[in-house]
């Protein structure tokens, strides 16, 4: 103990400030930099804001989607119905892509002076979530009431009787048990896909409204700029949500009747009923957006001002990269769907040629500048 005290006193006498040398283990090690600039601190703040906002938005989305899913399950169970496996597969893969893209949000290059909201129980976030949940649940309840009133007791009893049949349940369990014993994932998938289901108006309305509400939750609660890349810059998120919206509209108007039949959707009785369902879809999308921005305007006016400023700077040209990405995806799907190996080979060759020409073009543009600088220096 005496030797340690003596050594500490000697070190303190030699260097009163006790500076940490590069390579020394300390609490400040993760935040040290050899660069004589504060740029790294700015980068740390930008990434921290993006991470904070992403975590906060994911919590909002998780809670709202859980409420909607719980209400849908309870509403269908009370009427003796259930969701179709094909419908869940059709909607889940697009929403899954959107959810994954949502979690990979990246910060913007320039740090904004306004800080984002940092607490889940901030009045702007809390009241926004409460209002969104009420709007979504009211729309879903209205859709359920419309469907049950249109179907009538006889049709509902038919649906209940269909799902109560012991033979169908035994067939499903036998197929799943066989698939599990064989260990074949394809057989397991086909067993789920071929599960018997009776299409009905209640299930169709619930499926369309629920899918639109999941899209609305992602669109409304993804704030984007000025703290993270906007939704038009996040191409997987933008394209997956765009495809979901277009698909929901196409299924509502039965643009492809075979597709509606494939995923167990019942045709609407008339155009009046279809328009009422679409009004509920639009209310879920537009009503929640207006309510969320109104809450931010009332409880966080500075944040609302920053969001409005970024929205005013958005132009149609900003959508061009997303449209180009969509064109590439459609082209690749068309080539793969053709099944022609020669076309695939030619497309791959053209892609390689274009990729190799881009660096050469960039080098050619920069060459005269370097030559002129060297000439002037000489």
Secondary structure, DSSP 4 states (H G I P E B T S, - for coil): -HHHHHHHHHHHHH-TT-PPPTT---TTGGG--SSSSSHHHHHHHHHHHHHHHHHHHHHHHHHHHHHHHHHHHHHHHHTT----HHHHHHHHHHHHHHHHHHHT--B-SS--SSPPP--TTSHHHHHHHHHHHHHHHHHHHHHHHHHHHHHHHHHHHHHHHHHH-HHHHHHHHHHHHHHHHHT-HHHHHHHHHT------HHHHHHHHHHHHHHHHHHHHH---TTTB--TTT-HHHHHHHHHHHHHHHHHHTTSSHHHHHHTT-PPPSSHHHHHHHHHHHHIIIIIHHHHHHHHHHHH-HHHHHHHHHHHHT--GGGGHHHHHHHHHHHHHHHHHHH--HHHHHHHHHHHHHHHHHHHHHHHHHHHHHHHHHHHHH-
